[in-house]
Amino acid sequence: MAGETSGEPQVLVPYPGPDGSGEVQDIFVYLRPETNGVLVESTLLRVIEKCRKSRSGIELIYLANIPGDFILSHHIVERHYAQKFYFAVHGKRAFTRSMRERVEAYFGVAWGEAMVIGGFEALNVLQKTPEELHATWVPAGDHLVVDGQSIKRIKGILVVNYDIPAILAKNSRSTDIAVMLFRCSDYNYFEELVDLMHEALVEKGILGEHVPASRAFHYSKGPFEQLLDAVDYLYASGSKPVPLESLSFVQYAVSRGFTLGDLLGVVRNPIGFFDDGGDELREDNIFMYTADDSYVESIDKLEHLRAQLWTRRY
């Protein structure tokens, strides 16, 4: 399937419809452009098929090929990473008070004196290509994720979302993306599968032993990431998307009193302020705050959302 370019998405296994019980997870997996290909795709599918035979509880419910020219013409990557793109462009100016305080505490710097720049400006300041910037290694103490934004300290400079320029650069008209959707019981089970997939890619020489699986493929880390992935990668036929109302997570959320509009509002502006019982509201990114949660747990947290940080869209 990989590598066959056409103008519209090719759906090989159509989405069967939702399970709104709240007892399943519908988890997307899609290959990174740099690793997409028949060998990677077949390796992962063999691991999945082996697991299905030895253990119940996981089912492939959707398989599609999304052409690179379709992704480019529909600005899917820019839309998918919209908020990270915002921070990569605006750098220091985009940070909230809470984010600034956490950066100061972690890196031991004064915010007013620190050089904090977005990933795009860093290309010129550090004289690096997008891939060189993305691949720049730093010790664990020089890397921080705050409200979903990744920061590396490189040569004393704090670079915000250093990976975004490379993500945009790797997308091309000749690069298709294979997308799979799995229905399973929980994230603990699926993360075992991710470990097996990583081991198989290492054995094939596709990944180095210490290279994380995330460099080869993405998987939805929680219910809200499932919705974000569905917005961009779930199609009924051709360019016609599957109605978001028919997603398992959306069906469950509706049963709890939330609308699709409520959910999309959170996905598009994921930094929120939650009443978690502390002295102050908790500021967090909904994708990170609900990572690995069940549908029940994630909606429980959404019920405690009190405000959101709104950022201009690109």
C-alpha positions as YAML, in Angstrom:
chain: A
units: angstrom
residues:
- id: 1
  name: MET
  ca: [0.00, 0.00, 0.00]
- id: 2
  name: ALA
  ca: [2.72, 2.48, 0.96]
- id: 3
  name: GLY
  ca: [4.25, 4.50, -1.83]
- id: 4
  name: GLU
  ca: [1.20, 4.34, -4.13]
- id: 5
  name: THR
  ca: [0.41, 7.98, -4.76]
- id: 6
  name: SER
  ca: [-2.99, 9.18, -5.92]
- id: 7
  name: GLY
  ca: [-5.01, 12.34, -5.48]
- id: 8
  name: GLU
  ca: [-7.30, 11.12, -2.69]
- id: 9
  name: PRO
  ca: [-7.12, 8.83, 0.36]
- id: 10
  name: GLN
  ca: [-7.43, 5.12, -0.42]
- id: 11
  name: VAL
  ca: [-9.49, 3.28, 2.20]
- id: 12
  name: LEU
  ca: [-8.66, -0.44, 2.34]
- id: 13
  name: VAL
  ca: [-10.48, -1.30, 5.57]
- id: 14
  name: PRO
  ca: [-13.48, 1.01, 6.13]
- id: 15
  name: TYR
  ca: [-14.35, 2.30, 9.59]
- id: 16
  name: PRO
  ca: [-17.22, 0.12, 10.94]
- id: 17
  name: GLY
  ca: [-18.84, 2.66, 13.24]
- id: 18
  name: PRO
  ca: [-18.58, 3.48, 16.95]
- id: 19
  name: ASP
  ca: [-18.61, 1.61, 20.22]
- id: 20
  name: GLY
  ca: [-19.85, 4.25, 22.64]
- id: 21
  name: SER
  ca: [-19.86, 2.03, 25.71]
- id: 22
  name: GLY
  ca: [-16.78, 3.70, 27.19]
- id: 23
  name: GLU
  ca: [-15.14, 0.29, 27.56]
- id: 24
  name: VAL
  ca: [-12.87, 0.44, 24.47]
- id: 25
  name: GLN
  ca: [-10.18, 2.63, 22.99]
- id: 26
  name: ASP
  ca: [-9.98, 3.45, 19.27]
- id: 27
  name: ILE
  ca: [-6.28, 4.17, 18.80]
- id: 28
  name: PHE
  ca: [-4.75, 5.53, 15.60]
- id: 29
  name: VAL
  ca: [-1.31, 4.49, 14.35]
- id: 30
  name: TYR
  ca: [0.29, 6.21, 11.40]
- id: 31
  name: LEU
  ca: [3.79, 5.94, 10.01]
- id: 32
  name: ARG
  ca: [6.13, 8.90, 9.96]
- id: 33
  name: PRO
  ca: [6.91, 10.12, 6.41]
- id: 34
  name: GLU
  ca: [10.60, 9.24, 6.73]
- id: 35
  name: THR
  ca: [9.84, 5.62, 7.68]
- id: 36
  name: ASN
  ca: [6.72, 5.01, 5.63]
- id: 37
  name: GLY
  ca: [7.20, 2.11, 3.28]
- id: 38
  name: VAL
  ca: [6.26, -1.48, 2.57]
- id: 39
  name: LEU
  ca: [8.89, -2.96, 4.92]
- id: 40
  name: VAL
  ca: [7.85, -0.90, 7.95]
- id: 41
  name: GLU
  ca: [4.16, -1.32, 7.25]
- id: 42
  name: SER
  ca: [4.39, -5.10, 6.78]
- id: 43
  name: THR
  ca: [6.59, -5.48, 9.87]
- id: 44
  name: LEU
  ca: [4.05, -3.71, 12.07]
- id: 45
  name: LEU
  ca: [1.09, -5.58, 10.62]
- id: 46
  name: ARG
  ca: [2.83, -8.94, 11.25]
- id: 47
  name: VAL
  ca: [3.34, -8.02, 14.90]
- id: 48
  name: ILE
  ca: [-0.28, -6.98, 15.21]
- id: 49
  name: GLU
  ca: [-1.58, -10.15, 13.54]
- id: 50
  name: LYS
  ca: [0.56, -12.31, 15.82]
- id: 51
  name: CYS
  ca: [-0.83, -10.54, 18.87]
- id: 52
  name: ARG
  ca: [-4.39, -10.97, 17.62]
- id: 53
  name: LYS
  ca: [-3.87, -14.72, 17.32]
- id: 54
  name: SER
  ca: [-2.28, -15.12, 20.75]
- id: 55
  name: ARG
  ca: [-4.48, -12.65, 22.65]
- id: 56
  name: SER
  ca: [-7.97, -11.34, 22.14]
- id: 57
  name: GLY
  ca: [-8.89, -7.72, 22.72]
- id: 58
  name: ILE
  ca: [-7.44, -5.92, 19.72]
- id: 59
  name: GLU
  ca: [-8.93, -5.45, 16.26]
- id: 60
  name: LEU
  ca: [-7.83, -3.55, 13.16]
- id: 61
  name: ILE
  ca: [-10.94, -1.51, 12.25]
- id: 62
  name: TYR
  ca: [-9.56, 0.96, 9.68]
- id: 63
  name: LEU
  ca: [-6.69, 1.02, 7.20]
- id: 64
  name: ALA
  ca: [-6.00, 3.77, 4.67]
- id: 65
  name: ASN
  ca: [-3.29, 5.36, 2.57]
- id: 66
  name: ILE
  ca: [-3.20, 9.17, 2.60]
- id: 67
  name: PRO
  ca: [-1.26, 10.60, -0.38]
- id: 68
  name: GLY
  ca: [1.36, 13.26, 0.22]
- id: 69
  name: ASP
  ca: [-0.16, 15.63, -2.33]
- id: 70
  name: PHE
  ca: [-3.53, 15.38, -0.54]
- id: 71
  name: ILE
  ca: [-1.86, 16.14, 2.81]
- id: 72
  name: LEU
  ca: [-0.07, 19.16, 1.33]
- id: 73
  name: SER
  ca: [-3.02, 20.60, -0.55]
- id: 74
  name: HIS
  ca: [-5.30, 20.28, 2.48]
- id: 75
  name: HIS
  ca: [-2.68, 21.69, 4.92]
- id: 76
  name: ILE
  ca: [-3.20, 18.71, 7.20]
- id: 77
  name: VAL
  ca: [0.17, 18.86, 8.96]
- id: 78
  name: GLU
  ca: [-0.15, 22.59, 9.72]
- id: 79
  name: ARG
  ca: [-3.66, 22.04, 11.08]
- id: 80
  name: HIS
  ca: [-2.69, 18.96, 13.07]
- id: 81
  name: TYR
  ca: [0.16, 20.74, 14.85]
- id: 82
  name: ALA
  ca: [-1.52, 24.16, 14.94]
- id: 83
  name: GLN
  ca: [-0.78, 25.06, 18.53]
- id: 84
  name: LYS
  ca: [2.78, 23.71, 18.49]
- id: 85
  name: PHE
  ca: [3.24, 25.68, 15.25]
- id: 86
  name: TYR
  ca: [1.99, 28.81, 17.06]
- id: 87
  name: PHE
  ca: [4.56, 28.42, 19.82]
- id: 88
  name: ALA
  ca: [7.31, 27.56, 17.30]
- id: 89
  name: VAL
  ca: [6.59, 30.88, 15.54]
- id: 90
  name: HIS
  ca: [6.06, 33.16, 18.55]
- id: 91
  name: GLY
  ca: [8.52, 31.61, 21.01]
- id: 92
  name: LYS
  ca: [8.88, 33.58, 24.21]
- id: 93
  name: ARG
  ca: [5.85, 35.83, 23.58]
- id: 94
  name: ALA
  ca: [3.42, 32.89, 23.66]
- id: 95
  name: PHE
  ca: [4.20, 31.65, 27.18]
- id: 96
  name: THR
  ca: [1.75, 31.96, 30.07]
- id: 97
  name: ARG
  ca: [2.82, 33.00, 33.56]
- id: 98
  name: SER
  ca: [2.65, 29.41, 34.78]
- id: 99
  name: MET
  ca: [4.73, 28.18, 31.85]
- id: 100
  name: ARG
  ca: [7.36, 30.86, 32.49]
- id: 101
  name: GLU
  ca: [7.59, 29.88, 36.16]
- id: 102
  name: ARG
  ca: [8.05, 26.20, 35.33]
- id: 103
  name: VAL
  ca: [10.76, 27.00, 32.76]
- id: 104
  name: GLU
  ca: [12.59, 29.18, 35.28]
- id: 105
  name: ALA
  ca: [12.46, 26.48, 37.97]
- id: 106
  name: TYR
  ca: [13.54, 23.67, 35.64]
- id: 107
  name: PHE
  ca: [16.39, 25.39, 33.82]
- id: 108
  name: GLY
  ca: [17.46, 27.65, 36.72]
- id: 109
  name: VAL
  ca: [17.14, 30.85, 34.69]
- id: 110
  name: ALA
  ca: [15.46, 34.23, 35.06]
- id: 111
  name: TRP
  ca: [12.79, 34.58, 32.40]
- id: 112
  name: GLY
  ca: [13.63, 38.19, 31.63]
- id: 113
  name: GLU
  ca: [17.27, 37.30, 30.94]
- id: 114
  name: ALA
  ca: [16.78, 33.94, 29.19]
- id: 115
  name: MET
  ca: [16.95, 33.68, 25.39]
- id: 116
  name: VAL
  ca: [13.80, 31.78, 24.47]
- id: 117
  name: ILE
  ca: [13.09, 31.43, 20.74]
- id: 118
  name: GLY
  ca: [10.81, 29.39, 18.52]
- id: 119
  name: GLY
  ca: [12.03, 26.57, 16.32]
- id: 120
  name: PHE
  ca: [11.87, 28.60, 13.12]
- id: 121
  name: GLU
  ca: [13.98, 31.46, 14.45]
- id: 122
  name: ALA
  ca: [16.42, 28.89, 15.85]
- id: 123
  name: LEU
  ca: [17.24, 27.68, 12.32]
- id: 124
  name: ASN
  ca: [18.90, 31.02, 11.61]
- id: 125
  name: VAL
  ca: [20.31, 31.70, 15.07]
- id: 126
  name: LEU
  ca: [21.93, 28.26, 15.39]
- id: 127
  name: GLN
  ca: [22.65, 27.87, 11.66]
- id: 128
  name: LYS
  ca: [21.04, 24.44, 11.45]
- id: 129
  name: THR
  ca: [18.79, 22.69, 8.96]
- id: 130
  name: PRO
  ca: [15.36, 21.57, 10.23]
- id: 131
  name: GLU
  ca: [16.56, 17.95, 10.58]
- id: 132
  name: GLU
  ca: [19.80, 18.99, 12.30]
- id: 133
  name: LEU
  ca: [17.81, 21.02, 14.81]
- id: 134
  name: HIS
  ca: [15.39, 18.15, 15.42]
- id: 135
  name: ALA
  ca: [18.22, 15.64, 15.85]
- id: 136
  name: THR
  ca: [20.35, 17.79, 18.17]
- id: 137
  name: TRP
  ca: [21.01, 15.68, 21.26]
- id: 138
  name: VAL
  ca: [20.91, 17.24, 24.71]
- id: 139
  name: PRO
  ca: [21.11, 15.71, 28.21]
- id: 140
  name: ALA
  ca: [17.82, 14.95, 29.93]
- id: 141
  name: GLY
  ca: [18.26, 17.99, 32.17]
- id: 142
  name: ASP
  ca: [18.25, 20.26, 29.11]
- id: 143
  name: HIS
  ca: [14.89, 19.07, 27.79]
- id: 144
  name: LEU
  ca: [11.47, 20.04, 29.16]
- id: 145
  name: VAL
  ca: [7.89, 19.59, 28.01]
- id: 146
  name: VAL
  ca: [5.54, 22.23, 29.43]
- id: 147
  name: ASP
  ca: [1.85, 22.40, 28.53]
- id: 148
  name: GLY
  ca: [2.59, 20.22, 25.51]
- id: 149
  name: GLN
  ca: [5.42, 22.42, 24.20]
- id: 150
  name: SER
  ca: [8.89, 20.86, 23.88]
- id: 151
  name: ILE
  ca: [11.91, 22.93, 24.89]
- id: 152
  name: LYS
  ca: [15.58, 22.07, 24.36]
- id: 153
  name: ARG
  ca: [18.48, 24.07, 25.75]
- id: 154
  name: ILE
  ca: [21.00, 24.23, 22.91]
- id: 155
  name: LYS
  ca: [24.17, 26.30, 23.42]
- id: 156
  name: GLY
  ca: [22.44, 28.17, 26.23]
- id: 157
  name: ILE
  ca: [19.39, 29.00, 24.10]
- id: 158
  name: LEU
  ca: [15.95, 27.65, 24.96]
- id: 159
  name: VAL
  ca: [14.41, 26.46, 21.67]
- id: 160
  name: VAL
  ca: [10.62, 25.97, 21.67]
- id: 161
  name: ASN
  ca: [9.17, 23.16, 19.54]
- id: 162
  name: TYR
  ca: [12.48, 22.46, 17.80]
- id: 163
  name: ASP
  ca: [10.83, 19.55, 15.95]
- id: 164
  name: ILE
  ca: [8.16, 21.50, 14.07]
- id: 165
  name: PRO
  ca: [10.36, 22.78, 11.20]
- id: 166
  name: ALA
  ca: [11.50, 19.19, 10.49]
- id: 167
  name: ILE
  ca: [7.94, 17.82, 10.66]
- id: 168
  name: LEU
  ca: [6.87, 20.34, 8.04]
- id: 169
  name: ALA
  ca: [9.96, 19.79, 5.89]
- id: 170
  name: LYS
  ca: [9.56, 16.00, 5.80]
- id: 171
  name: ASN
  ca: [6.10, 16.19, 4.32]
- id: 172
  name: SER
  ca: [6.18, 16.09, 0.51]
- id: 173
  name: ARG
  ca: [3.94, 15.29, -2.46]
- id: 174
  name: SER
  ca: [5.75, 12.00, -2.99]
- id: 175
  name: THR
  ca: [5.33, 10.77, 0.59]
- id: 176
  name: ASP
  ca: [2.17, 8.85, 1.43]
- id: 177
  name: ILE
  ca: [1.17, 8.04, 5.00]
- id: 178
  name: ALA
  ca: [-0.28, 4.68, 6.06]
- id: 179
  name: VAL
  ca: [-2.98, 5.10, 8.74]
- id: 180
  name: MET
  ca: [-4.37, 2.30, 10.91]
- id: 181
  name: LEU
  ca: [-7.04, 2.36, 13.62]
- id: 182
  name: PHE
  ca: [-7.22, -0.28, 16.34]
- id: 183
  name: ARG
  ca: [-10.04, -0.99, 18.77]
- id: 184
  name: CYS
  ca: [-8.78, -2.46, 22.02]
- id: 185
  name: SER
  ca: [-9.61, -2.69, 25.69]
- id: 186
  name: ASP
  ca: [-7.09, -0.31, 27.27]
- id: 187
  name: TYR
  ca: [-3.83, 1.59, 26.86]
- id: 188
  name: ASN
  ca: [-1.82, -0.79, 29.02]
- id: 189
  name: TYR
  ca: [-2.54, -3.54, 26.52]
- id: 190
  name: PHE
  ca: [-1.77, -1.33, 23.53]
- id: 191
  name: GLU
  ca: [1.51, -0.06, 24.97]
- id: 192
  name: GLU
  ca: [2.67, -3.66, 25.27]
- id: 193
  name: LEU
  ca: [1.97, -3.92, 21.56]
- id: 194
  name: VAL
  ca: [3.93, -0.72, 20.89]
- id: 195
  name: ASP
  ca: [6.94, -2.24, 22.67]
- id: 196
  name: LEU
  ca: [6.68, -5.35, 20.46]
- id: 197
  name: MET
  ca: [6.41, -3.19, 17.34]
- id: 198
  name: HIS
  ca: [9.52, -1.27, 18.38]
- id: 199
  name: GLU
  ca: [11.44, -4.50, 18.98]
- id: 200
  name: ALA
  ca: [10.46, -5.79, 15.53]
- id: 201
  name: LEU
  ca: [11.65, -2.57, 13.85]
- id: 202
  name: VAL
  ca: [14.98, -2.82, 15.69]
- id: 203
  name: GLU
  ca: [15.40, -6.47, 14.64]
- id: 204
  name: LYS
  ca: [14.80, -5.48, 11.00]
- id: 205
  name: GLY
  ca: [17.43, -2.76, 11.27]
- id: 206
  name: ILE
  ca: [14.85, -0.07, 10.58]
- id: 207
  name: LEU
  ca: [15.45, 1.63, 13.92]
- id: 208
  name: GLY
  ca: [18.53, 1.77, 16.12]
- id: 209
  name: GLU
  ca: [18.20, 0.06, 19.47]
- id: 210
  name: HIS
  ca: [18.06, 3.35, 21.37]
- id: 211
  name: VAL
  ca: [15.90, 5.23, 18.86]
- id: 212
  name: PRO
  ca: [12.35, 5.60, 20.24]
- id: 213
  name: ALA
  ca: [9.38, 4.10, 18.42]
- id: 214
  name: SER
  ca: [8.00, 7.63, 18.02]
- id: 215
  name: ARG
  ca: [10.58, 8.29, 15.30]
- id: 216
  name: ALA
  ca: [8.94, 5.56, 13.17]
- id: 217
  name: PHE
  ca: [5.25, 5.89, 13.98]
- id: 218
  name: HIS
  ca: [2.73, 7.89, 15.95]
- id: 219
  name: TYR
  ca: [-0.08, 6.47, 18.05]
- id: 220
  name: SER
  ca: [-2.88, 8.31, 19.82]
- id: 221
  name: LYS
  ca: [-1.84, 8.79, 23.44]
- id: 222
  name: GLY
  ca: [-5.32, 9.40, 24.82]
- id: 223
  name: PRO
  ca: [-8.97, 9.97, 23.90]
- id: 224
  name: PHE
  ca: [-8.51, 13.59, 22.86]
- id: 225
  name: GLU
  ca: [-5.57, 12.66, 20.62]
- id: 226
  name: GLN
  ca: [-7.85, 10.03, 19.09]
- id: 227
  name: LEU
  ca: [-10.26, 12.82, 18.14]
- id: 228
  name: LEU
  ca: [-7.46, 15.01, 16.77]
- id: 229
  name: ASP
  ca: [-6.16, 12.11, 14.66]
- id: 230
  name: ALA
  ca: [-9.67, 11.34, 13.41]
- id: 231
  name: VAL
  ca: [-10.19, 14.93, 12.25]
- id: 232
  name: ASP
  ca: [-7.25, 14.65, 9.85]
- id: 233
  name: TYR
  ca: [-6.90, 10.96, 8.98]
- id: 234
  name: LEU
  ca: [-10.27, 9.17, 9.12]
- id: 235
  name: TYR
  ca: [-12.05, 8.95, 5.75]
- id: 236
  name: ALA
  ca: [-15.14, 7.12, 4.57]
- id: 237
  name: SER
  ca: [-14.15, 7.09, 0.89]
- id: 238
  name: GLY
  ca: [-11.92, 9.30, -1.18]
- id: 239
  name: SER
  ca: [-11.72, 12.75, 0.43]
- id: 240
  name: LYS
  ca: [-15.05, 12.31, 2.24]
- id: 241
  name: PRO
  ca: [-14.36, 12.19, 6.00]
- id: 242
  name: VAL
  ca: [-16.11, 9.93, 8.46]
- id: 243
  name: PRO
  ca: [-18.56, 12.13, 10.44]
- id: 244
  name: LEU
  ca: [-16.92, 12.89, 13.78]
- id: 245
  name: GLU
  ca: [-20.23, 12.26, 15.53]
- id: 246
  name: SER
  ca: [-19.73, 8.56, 14.77]
- id: 247
  name: LEU
  ca: [-16.49, 8.24, 16.74]
- id: 248
  name: SER
  ca: [-16.54, 6.01, 19.81]
- id: 249
  name: PHE
  ca: [-15.14, 8.74, 22.07]
- id: 250
  name: VAL
  ca: [-17.60, 11.34, 20.78]
- id: 251
  name: GLN
  ca: [-20.52, 8.95, 21.28]
- id: 252
  name: TYR
  ca: [-19.45, 8.35, 24.88]
- id: 253
  name: ALA
  ca: [-18.89, 12.07, 25.55]
- id: 254
  name: VAL
  ca: [-22.37, 12.87, 24.22]
- id: 255
  name: SER
  ca: [-23.82, 10.37, 26.69]
- id: 256
  name: ARG
  ca: [-22.13, 12.45, 29.42]
- id: 257
  name: GLY
  ca: [-23.66, 15.72, 28.20]
- id: 258
  name: PHE
  ca: [-20.91, 17.12, 25.95]
- id: 259
  name: THR
  ca: [-21.35, 18.09, 22.31]
- id: 260
  name: LEU
  ca: [-18.96, 17.56, 19.43]
- id: 261
  name: GLY
  ca: [-18.45, 21.34, 19.44]
- id: 262
  name: ASP
  ca: [-17.37, 21.19, 23.09]
- id: 263
  name: LEU
  ca: [-14.79, 18.51, 22.29]
- id: 264
  name: LEU
  ca: [-13.42, 20.26, 19.21]
- id: 265
  name: GLY
  ca: [-13.11, 23.49, 21.16]
- id: 266
  name: VAL
  ca: [-10.81, 21.72, 23.59]
- id: 267
  name: VAL
  ca: [-8.83, 19.92, 20.88]
- id: 268
  name: ARG
  ca: [-8.21, 23.18, 18.98]
- id: 269
  name: ASN
  ca: [-7.19, 25.06, 22.12]
- id: 270
  name: PRO
  ca: [-5.75, 22.30, 24.31]
- id: 271
  name: ILE
  ca: [-4.17, 24.37, 27.10]
- id: 272
  name: GLY
  ca: [-6.76, 24.67, 29.83]
- id: 273
  name: PHE
  ca: [-7.23, 25.47, 33.50]
- id: 274
  name: PHE
  ca: [-8.71, 22.65, 35.57]
- id: 275
  name: ASP
  ca: [-10.14, 22.49, 39.07]
- id: 276
  name: ASP
  ca: [-8.40, 19.41, 40.42]
- id: 277
  name: GLY
  ca: [-9.03, 20.21, 44.08]
- id: 278
  name: GLY
  ca: [-5.83, 22.17, 44.65]
- id: 279
  name: ASP
  ca: [-5.48, 25.71, 45.98]
- id: 280
  name: GLU
  ca: [-5.19, 27.05, 42.42]
- id: 281
  name: LEU
  ca: [-6.48, 25.91, 39.06]
- id: 282
  name: ARG
  ca: [-4.20, 23.42, 37.34]
- id: 283
  name: GLU
  ca: [-2.86, 24.63, 33.98]
- id: 284
  name: ASP
  ca: [-2.27, 21.73, 31.61]
- id: 285
  name: ASN
  ca: [-2.55, 20.52, 28.04]
- id: 286
  name: ILE
  ca: [-5.62, 18.32, 27.54]
- id: 287
  name: PHE
  ca: [-3.63, 15.82, 25.45]
- id: 288
  name: MET
  ca: [-1.03, 15.36, 28.20]
- id: 289
  name: TYR
  ca: [-3.51, 15.62, 31.08]
- id: 290
  name: THR
  ca: [-5.61, 12.75, 29.68]
- id: 291
  name: ALA
  ca: [-2.80, 10.64, 28.19]
- id: 292
  name: ASP
  ca: [-3.54, 6.92, 28.59]
- id: 293
  name: ASP
  ca: [-6.89, 7.68, 30.24]
- id: 294
  name: SER
  ca: [-10.07, 5.74, 29.60]
- id: 295
  name: TYR
  ca: [-13.02, 7.57, 28.09]
- id: 296
  name: VAL
  ca: [-14.58, 7.72, 31.56]
- id: 297
  name: GLU
  ca: [-11.45, 9.23, 33.14]
- id: 298
  name: SER
  ca: [-10.91, 11.79, 30.38]
- id: 299
  name: ILE
  ca: [-14.49, 13.07, 30.53]
- id: 300
  name: ASP
  ca: [-14.27, 13.22, 34.33]
- id: 301
  name: LYS
  ca: [-11.33, 15.62, 33.88]
- id: 302
  name: LEU
  ca: [-13.10, 17.62, 31.17]
- id: 303
  name: GLU
  ca: [-15.96, 18.27, 33.59]
- id: 304
  name: HIS
  ca: [-13.46, 20.21, 35.72]
- id: 305
  name: LEU
  ca: [-12.27, 22.51, 32.90]
- id: 306
  name: ARG
  ca: [-12.81, 26.12, 33.97]
- id: 307
  name: ALA
  ca: [-11.03, 28.19, 31.30]
- id: 308
  name: GLN
  ca: [-8.86, 27.86, 28.19]
- id: 309
  name: LEU
  ca: [-5.89, 29.62, 26.59]
- id: 310
  name: TRP
  ca: [-6.98, 30.75, 23.13]
- id: 311
  name: THR
  ca: [-4.33, 31.11, 20.42]
- id: 312
  name: ARG
  ca: [-4.66, 32.48, 16.90]
- id: 313
  name: ARG
  ca: [-4.99, 29.75, 14.26]
- id: 314
  name: TYR
  ca: [-2.82, 29.39, 11.18]
...
